[in-house]
């Protein structure tokens, strides 16, 4: 099975979050955000299927009408 690794700009687009938010999720074990994979001395990426699974398991937010 081939695992596709995606870099930070693709992760940002996929999860619709900034670099800072992704970093905060990485530091917070309760977020369940996937671990990065070291690709070289100065490069990292994430397994795309892990990002997809993480997104699929995020709770959906429903908006409630504001009280007047």
N, C-alpha and C positions, 0 to 999 in steps of 0.2 A: 504494500500500500504506500503510495507516494503522499507525502505530507507537504503541502505548500506553506512556505514561510512568507509572511508579509511584513513589510517594514512599517515604521511609525506613521508616515503620512496615510497609508492605506488603512491602518487601524483607526486613526483619527476620523477618517471618512466613514468607515464602517460603523463605528460606535457613536459618531457625531459628538465628539468630545475633544477638548483641548489637550495638549501635551501635559499640562499641569494636572488636569483631572485624571488622566490615565495614570500618571505617576502617583497621585494620591490613592487611586484604586489599588495600585500595585503594593503600596505600603500598608493597606488595610486588609488584613486576612479575612475579615467578615464580608468583604465585597466579592470574594471568589474570583477576582479577575485573573486570567491565565498568566502564568510565569513567562517572562521573556526568554528567548533562546539566544545564546551568544553565537554570532556568526563569524566574528573575527575580533581582532584586538579592539577595534573602535566601532563595531556595528552589532546591532541586535535586531531581532525580529520576533514575531509571534506565529504560532501555528494557526493558520486560518480556521481550521475546523474547531479549535478550542475557542476562538473568538466567537464563531457562529453559535456554538453550544452555549456559551456564556450569555449571549444576546437572547437566545431562545428561552433561557431559564430565568430571565429577569422578570420581575412582577410588572404587570401592566398597571399603569396609573389611570384612574378614571377621574374626571373632574366633577366636582359637585357644584351645584348652583350656589352662588354667593348669597348669604343672608342679607336682607335689606335692613 
